[in-house]
C-alpha cells in the first residue's frame, strides 16, 4: 500500500509540475502585459492631462502677456522633472524654455504609444486657439522613470511566480499525503464491491463530505443570487421606464407652460391693439357717415373702415387663440374652408413677388377640433414661408389631401388629412432642423423673428392628435407636412359611402 501511495504522490507532483510549466510562463507574461499596459496608460493619461492643462492656461493668457506667460509655463514644466523638451510654435517663431537643453529644436513628430521610437521621450502636441491664429504647444516627457518602475515590477512578479511555483509543489506534496490515503481506502472498498462484497462500505474521509456540503451550499447560494439578480434587473428596467416617462411628462409640461405663456402674451398684445383700433374704427365711421357717399373721400374712408374691421377680426382670432390654445375642441369643421379663410387674409399681406398656389386634390375634409387653431397653423406656416422668400420672391404652395395608409404615419395617425406648405426660399440648415419647433429658437436676425411661430404650430398640431414633419435643402426651399386625424363622420367616408 505504501508503494501505491508513493506512486500516487509522484504522479500528483508530476501533474502539478507539468501544469506549472505550462501555465506559469503564460501567467507571468499576462501579468507583465497588464502591468506594462497599466503603467503606460497611467503615464499617457498624465501626460495628456498635463499638456492639456498647460495649453488651457496659455489659451487664457491675453495677447499682450502671451509670450511672458508662455515662457513661465515652459519653465514651470521643466521644473517638474518630468518634462525634458518644451516648445511653442507661433507661426514661424518658436519659443523654448530657458532651461531646455540645446539641440531640442527640430524634433520628430508626436508619439502614438508609450515607448514609441525607443528614445525614452514621449512627444505630444496640443493646439492653442488664439484670437487671430492657432498656436502649437509641443512637450517631451521623460519615459525612463516609468520604464524603471516597470522593470522593478517585472522582477517582483518573477520572484512571486517562482515562490508560487515552489509553494504549489510543497502544497501538492502535502495534498498527496492527505488525499492519497482516503482515496486508496475508497479504491480498495470499490474493488471489494466489484469483487462481490456488496456489504463493504464506501468510506470517504470527512473532507470529501464537507466538499459535498460546500457544493450544496454554494449551489443554494447561486440560486439565491440568480433570483436576486433577476429581481434587481427587473427593478432597474422598471426604474428606467419610469424615468423615461417622468422625463417625457416633464418635457410635455414645460412645453405646455411655454405655449400657455405665448397665449397669455398674445392675448395681452391683442387687447392693446384692440384699444388702439377702437377709436380708429369709431372716428372713421363717424367721418364716413358725415361724408357724401359718392365722393373719393367716402371711398377712402370706407377702405379704412374695412381695414379696421379686418384688423379687429384678426385680433378676435388672436384672443380666441390665446384662450383656447391649450384646449381640446370637439367641433366638426371644414378644413378646406378654414385654409381658404386664412389664405384670404394672407393675400393682403404677402409681397407681390410671392405667388400663392392653392391645391386641393380631394373632396372637402372634416376635422374635429378648433378651427381658429388650424387657422393659426396655416397663418404661421405661410408667414414663415413667404418671409423665407422675401428678398428674391418665389412660389408658396398650399396643398390639401387625404392620407390613407396601412402603416402608421407620424404621430400615430393612420387615416387623416395632410396639409402641405412649401416654398422656394432659402431653406433650412440641417443642424437647425432638430430645433426649429423649440420655443424662442430662431435663425433670423434680431428684430426679425421671435422663434414662437413654429413652436405654437407644433403645440396646436400635437394637441389635436396630429403630427408635423419638415423637409428642406439649403437653397431649395422647405416643405412642412401637417397630419390631422379625421373627424368622426368623415373617417367613415373612407369606406366608400
C-alpha positions in Angstrom: 0.0 0.0 0.0 2.9 2.4 0.8 4.2 1.7 -2.7 0.9 2.7 -4.2 0.8 5.8 -2.1 4.3 6.8 -3.2 3.3 6.2 -6.8 0.2 8.4 -6.5 2.2 11.1 -4.8 4.7 11.0 -7.6 2.0 11.3 -10.2 0.3 14.2 -8.4 3.5 16.1 -8.1 4.3 15.4 -11.8 0.9 16.8 -12.8 1.5 19.9 -10.7 4.9 20.4 -12.2 3.5 20.0 -15.8 0.7 22.4 -15.1 3.1 25.0 -13.6 5.4 24.6 -16.6 2.5 25.2 -19.0 0.7 27.9 -17.1 3.3 29.8 -15.1 5.0 31.4 -18.1 1.6 32.4 -19.5 0.7 33.8 -16.1 3.9 35.7 -15.9 3.6 37.1 -19.4 -0.1 38.0 -18.9 0.6 39.8 -15.6 3.6 41.6 -17.1 1.5 42.7 -20.1 -1.2 44.0 -17.8 1.3 45.9 -15.6 3.0 47.4 -18.6 -0.3 48.5 -20.1 -1.4 49.9 -16.8 1.8 51.9 -16.3 1.8 53.1 -19.9 -1.9 54.2 -19.7 -1.2 56.0 -16.4 1.8 57.7 -18.0 0.0 58.7 -21.2 -3.1 59.9 -19.3 -1.0 62.0 -17.0 1.0 63.4 -20.0 -2.2 64.3 -21.9 -3.8 65.9 -18.8 -0.6 68.0 -18.0 -0.2 69.1 -21.7 -3.9 70.0 -21.9 -3.9 72.0 -18.7 -0.8 73.9 -19.9 -2.5 74.6 -23.2 -5.6 75.8 -21.4 -3.5 78.2 -19.3 -1.9 79.5 -22.5 -5.3 80.0 -24.1 -6.4 82.0 -21.1 -3.4 84.4 -21.5 -4.0 87.7 -23.2 -2.1 88.6 -26.4 -0.1 91.2 -24.5 1.4 88.9 -22.0 1.2 85.7 -24.0 5.0 85.5 -24.6 5.8 86.1 -21.0 3.2 83.7 -19.7 4.4 81.1 -22.2 8.0 81.4 -21.0 6.9 81.0 -17.4 4.7 78.0 -18.1 7.6 76.3 -20.1 10.0 76.9 -17.2 7.4 75.5 -14.7 7.0 72.4 -16.9 10.8 71.8 -17.0 10.9 72.2 -13.2 8.5 69.3 -12.7 11.3 66.9 -13.6 9.0 65.0 -16.0 9.4 67.3 -19.0 12.6 67.3 -21.0 11.5 69.2 -24.0 9.3 72.3 -24.4 8.4 74.3 -27.4 5.7 76.8 -28.5 5.3 77.2 -32.3 3.7 80.6 -33.2 3.8 80.7 -36.9 7.5 80.9 -37.9 8.5 81.8 -34.4 9.5 79.1 -31.8 9.7 79.5 -28.0 11.7 77.2 -25.7 12.2 77.1 -22.0 15.3 78.8 -20.7 16.2 75.5 -19.0 15.8 73.4 -22.2 18.9 71.6 -23.4 20.4 72.6 -26.7 19.5 70.6 -29.7 15.8 70.3 -28.8 14.7 72.1 -32.0 13.7 70.1 -35.0 12.4 67.1 -33.1 10.4 64.4 -34.8 6.6 64.1 -34.7 4.4 63.0 -31.8 4.4 59.6 -30.1 1.4 57.4 -30.5 2.2 54.9 -27.8 4.3 54.7 -24.7 7.9 53.7 -25.6 7.5 54.7 -29.2 10.7 55.3 -31.2 12.7 53.8 -28.4 14.2 57.2 -27.3 12.6 57.2 -23.8 10.9 60.5 -24.6 7.2 60.9 -25.2 6.4 63.8 -27.5 2.9 65.3 -27.6 1.4 68.4 -29.3 -1.6 70.5 -28.2 -3.3 73.1 -30.3 -3.9 76.5 -28.7 -6.7 78.7 -30.1 -5.7 82.3 -30.2 -7.8 85.3 -31.2 -6.3 85.5 -34.7 -4.3 82.4 -35.4 -3.6 78.9 -34.0 -0.5 78.2 -31.9 1.0 74.8 -31.2 2.4 73.6 -27.9 4.9 70.7 -28.0 6.2 68.9 -24.9 8.5 65.9 -24.4 8.1 63.8 -21.3 10.8 61.5 -19.8 9.7 57.8 -20.0 12.7 56.4 -18.1 11.2 56.6 -14.6 8.2 54.7 -15.8 10.4 52.2 -17.6 12.4 51.7 -14.4 9.2 51.1 -12.4 8.0 48.6 -14.9 11.4 46.7 -14.8 11.2 46.7 -10.9 7.7 45.3 -11.0 8.7 42.7 -13.5 11.4 41.5 -11.1 8.9 41.3 -8.3 6.4 39.5 -10.4 9.1 36.9 -11.5 10.0 36.4 -7.8 6.4 36.0 -6.9 5.8 33.5 -9.7 8.8 31.4 -8.6 7.6 31.5 -5.0 4.2 30.4 -6.3 5.7 27.5 -8.1 7.7 26.4 -5.0 4.6 26.7 -2.8 2.4 24.8 -5.3 5.0 22.0 -5.3 5.0 21.9 -1.4 1.2 22.0 -1.3 1.0 19.2 -3.9 3.2 17.1 -1.7 1.0 17.8 1.3 -2.2 17.2 -0.6 -0.9 13.9 -2.0 -0.3 12.8 1.6 -3.7 14.0 2.9 -5.7 12.8 -0.1 -3.9 9.7 -1.2 -4.8 7.6 1.9 -8.6 8.2 1.8 -8.6 7.7 -2.0 -6.7 4.4 -1.6 -9.2 3.2 1.0 -12.0 4.3 -1.3 -10.4 2.3 -4.1 -10.0 -0.8 -2.0 -13.6 -0.6 -0.9 -14.7 -0.2 -4.5 -12.6 -3.2 -5.5 -14.3 -5.3 -2.8 -17.7 -4.3 -4.0 -16.7 -5.1 -7.6 -15.5 -8.5 -6.3 -18.9 -9.3 -4.9 -18.6 -8.0 -1.3 -21.8 -5.9 -1.6 -21.8 -5.2 2.2 -18.5 -3.4 2.0 -18.9 0.3 2.9 -17.6 3.0 0.7 -15.9 5.1 3.3 -14.8 8.6 2.4 -12.9 11.0 4.6 -14.8 13.8 6.2 -13.0 16.2 3.9 -14.9 14.8 0.9 -18.2 15.0 2.7 -17.5 18.6 3.6 -16.8 19.3 -0.1 -20.2 17.9 -0.9 -21.8 20.0 1.7 -19.9 23.0 0.4 -21.1 22.2 -3.1 -24.7 22.0 -1.9 -24.5 25.3 -0.1 -22.8 27.0 -3.0 -25.5 25.9 -5.3 -28.1 27.2 -2.9 -26.3 30.5 -2.8 -26.0 30.6 -6.6 -29.7 30.1 -7.0 -30.4 32.8 -4.4 -28.0 35.1 -6.2 -29.6 34.4 -9.6 -33.0 35.2 -8.2 -31.7 38.4 -6.6 -30.0 39.4 -9.8 -33.2 38.8 -11.8 -35.2 40.9 -9.3 -32.6 43.6 -9.5 -32.6 43.7 -13.3 -36.4 43.9 -13.3 -36.3 46.8 -10.8 -33.7 48.6 -13.0 -35.8 48.2 -16.1 -38.9 49.4 -14.2 -36.9 52.4 -13.0 -35.6 53.2 -16.5 -39.1 53.1 -17.9 -40.4 55.3 -15.0 -37.5 57.7 -15.6 -38.2 57.9 -19.3 -41.9 58.5 -18.6 -41.0 61.2 -16.0 -38.7 63.0 -18.4 -41.4 62.8 -21.2 -44.0 64.2 -18.9 -41.7 66.9 -17.7 -40.9 67.9 -21.3 -44.6 68.0 -22.1 -45.3 70.0 -19.0 -42.6 72.6 -19.9 -43.9 72.8 -23.5 -47.4 73.4 -22.3 -46.2 76.1 -19.9 -44.3 77.8 -22.7 -47.3 77.6 -25.0 -49.6 78.9 -22.2 -47.1 81.8 -21.8 -47.3 82.5 -25.5 -51.1 82.5 -25.3 -51.0 85.0 -22.4 -48.6 87.3 -24.3 -50.7 87.1 -27.5 -53.9 87.9 -25.5 -52.2 91.0 -23.9 -50.9 92.3 -27.2 -54.3 91.7 -28.9 -56.1 93.7 -26.1 -53.7 96.6 -26.6 -54.2 96.6 -30.4 -58.0 96.4 -29.8 -57.8 99.5 -27.7 -55.9 101.3 -30.5 -58.3 100.1 -33.2 -61.4 101.2 -31.3 -61.0 105.0 -31.7 -59.7 104.5 -35.3 -62.8 102.5 -36.2 -65.1 104.8 -34.3 -63.9 108.1 -35.8 -63.5 106.6 -39.3 -67.2 105.5 -39.1 -68.3 108.9 -37.9 -66.3 110.6 -40.7 -67.8 108.2 -43.2 -71.3 109.0 -42.0 -70.7 112.7 -42.4 -69.2 112.4 -45.9 -71.2 112.2 -49.2 -71.4 108.6 -50.3 -70.4 109.3 -53.9 -67.1 111.1 -53.3 -63.5 109.9 -53.3 -63.1 110.7 -49.6 -66.0 108.4 -48.9 -64.4 105.5 -50.7 -61.1 106.1 -48.9 -62.9 106.2 -45.5 -64.7 103.0 -46.5 -61.4 101.3 -47.2 -60.1 102.5 -43.7 -63.2 101.1 -42.0 -62.9 97.8 -43.9 -59.2 97.5 -43.0 -60.0 98.3 -39.4 -62.7 95.6 -39.4 -60.2 93.1 -40.8 -57.7 94.0 -38.1 -60.4 93.6 -35.4 -61.3 90.2 -36.9 -57.6 89.2 -36.7 -57.4 90.4 -33.1 -60.6 88.4 -32.3 -58.8 85.3 -33.6 -55.7 86.1 -31.6 -57.8 86.4 -28.5 -59.6 83.1 -29.3 -56.2 81.5 -29.8 -54.8 82.8 -26.5 -57.8 81.4 -24.6 -58.1 78.1 -26.4 -54.6 77.1 -27.5 -54.4 74.5 -24.6 -57.9 73.0 -25.0 -59.2 70.1 -27.0 -62.1 71.2 -29.1 -64.9 68.9 -30.2 -66.3 70.9 -33.1 -66.5 69.4 -36.5 -65.4 71.9 -39.2 -64.3 72.0 -42.8 -60.5 72.0 -43.2 -60.7 73.5 -46.8 -62.9 76.4 -45.7 -60.6 77.2 -42.8 -57.5 77.1 -45.1 -59.2 79.3 -47.7 -60.2 81.8 -45.0 -56.6 82.0 -43.8 -55.3 82.4 -47.4 -57.8 85.3 -48.0 -56.1 87.1 -45.1 -52.6 86.2 -46.3 -53.1 87.5 -49.8 -53.4 91.0 -48.4 -50.0 90.9 -46.7 -47.9 88.6 -48.8 -45.5 90.6 -51.1 -46.3 90.8 -54.8 -43.2 88.9 -55.8 -44.5 85.8 -54.0 -47.0 83.6 -55.9 -49.6 81.8 -53.8 -50.8 78.5 -55.2 -53.6 76.5 -53.5 -54.2 72.9 -54.4 -56.9 70.6 -53.1 -56.8 67.1 -54.6 -59.6 65.6 -52.5 -63.2 66.5 -51.6 -63.7 68.6 -48.5 -62.3 67.1 -45.4 -63.9 67.4 -42.0 -61.8 67.6 -38.8 -62.7 67.6 -35.1 -61.2 70.4 -33.1 -61.0 74.2 -33.0 -60.9 75.9 -36.5 -59.2 79.0 -35.1 -56.2 76.9 -34.1 -56.0 75.4 -37.6 -56.3 78.9 -38.9 -53.3 79.9 -36.7 -51.3 76.9 -38.0 -51.9 78.0 -41.7 -51.0 81.6 -40.9 -47.8 80.8 -39.1 -46.5 78.3 -41.7 -47.3 80.6 -44.6 -45.8 83.6 -42.8 -42.6 81.6 -42.4 -42.7 80.5 -46.0 -43.1 84.0 -47.6 -40.6 85.5 -45.2 -38.0 82.9 -46.5 -38.7 84.3 -50.0 -38.9 88.0 -49.0 -35.8 89.0 -51.0 -36.0 87.2 -54.4 -39.6 86.2 -54.3 -40.8 82.7 -55.3 -43.7 80.3 -55.1 -45.8 79.5 -52.0 -47.8 76.3 -52.4 -50.6 75.1 -50.0 -51.9 71.6 -50.7 -54.7 69.5 -49.1 -55.1 65.8 -49.5 -56.4 62.8 -47.7 -53.9 60.3 -46.4 -54.8 56.6 -46.1 -52.0 54.1 -45.4 -51.7 50.6 -43.9 -48.6 51.7 -42.0 -48.7 54.3 -39.2 -47.9 57.8 -40.2 -46.0 60.3 -38.0 -47.7 60.8 -34.6 -49.6 57.5 -34.9 -52.2 58.9 -37.5 -53.2 56.1 -39.8 -56.0 57.8 -41.7 -56.1 61.5 -41.8 -55.8 64.8 -43.7 -52.5 66.2 -45.0 -51.8 69.9 -45.2 -48.6 70.8 -47.1 -47.0 74.2 -47.1 -43.9 74.5 -49.3 -41.8 77.4 -50.5 -38.9 78.0 -52.9 -36.9 80.1 -50.4 -33.5 79.9 -48.8 -34.2 76.6 -47.0 -33.1 75.5 -43.5 -29.7 74.4 -42.4 -29.5 70.7 -41.5 -28.2 71.4 -38.0 -31.2 73.8 -37.3 -33.9 71.3 -38.3 -34.0 69.4 -34.9 -34.5 72.7 -33.1 -37.0 74.6 -35.2 -40.0 73.6 -33.1 -38.4 74.7 -29.8 -39.9 77.9 -28.3 -37.9 81.0 -28.9 -35.5 79.3 -31.3 -34.9 81.3 -34.5 -32.2 81.7 -37.1 -33.3 85.2 -38.2 -31.6 88.4 -37.2 -32.5 90.2 -34.1 -35.8 92.0 -34.5 -36.9 89.8 -37.5 -38.2 86.8 -35.7 -39.3 85.7 -32.2 -38.9 81.9 -32.5 -42.5 81.4 -31.4 -44.4 80.6 -34.7 -43.3 77.0 -35.3 -43.4 76.1 -31.6 -47.0 77.2 -31.5 -47.8 75.2 -34.6 -46.2 72.2 -33.1 -48.2 72.6 -29.9 -51.5 73.0 -31.7 -51.0 70.0 -34.0 -49.9 67.8 -31.2 -52.9 68.9 -29.1 -55.2 67.8 -31.9 -53.6 64.3 -32.0 -51.7 65.0 -35.2 -48.0 65.3 -36.3 -45.8 67.7 -38.2 -42.7 67.0 -40.3 -40.3 69.1 -42.3 -38.0 68.5 -45.3 -35.6 71.1 -46.5 -32.5 71.6 -48.6 -30.4 74.8 -48.4 -31.2 77.0 -51.4 -34.1 74.8 -52.5 -36.8 75.8 -50.0 -38.7 73.8 -47.4 -41.8 71.7 -47.1 -43.9 71.4 -43.9 -46.3 68.4 -43.8 -49.1 68.6 -41.1 -51.1 65.4 -40.5 -54.5 65.8 -38.8 -56.8 62.9 -37.7 -60.2 62.9 -39.4 -63.4 63.9 -37.8 -65.8 61.1 -36.6 -68.2 61.1 -39.5 -65.6 61.9 -42.1 -63.5 58.9 -41.2 -66.4 56.7 -42.1 -66.5 58.0 -45.6 -63.2 56.3 -46.5 -65.1 53.1 -46.8 -66.7 54.3 -50.0 -70.1 55.6 -48.9 
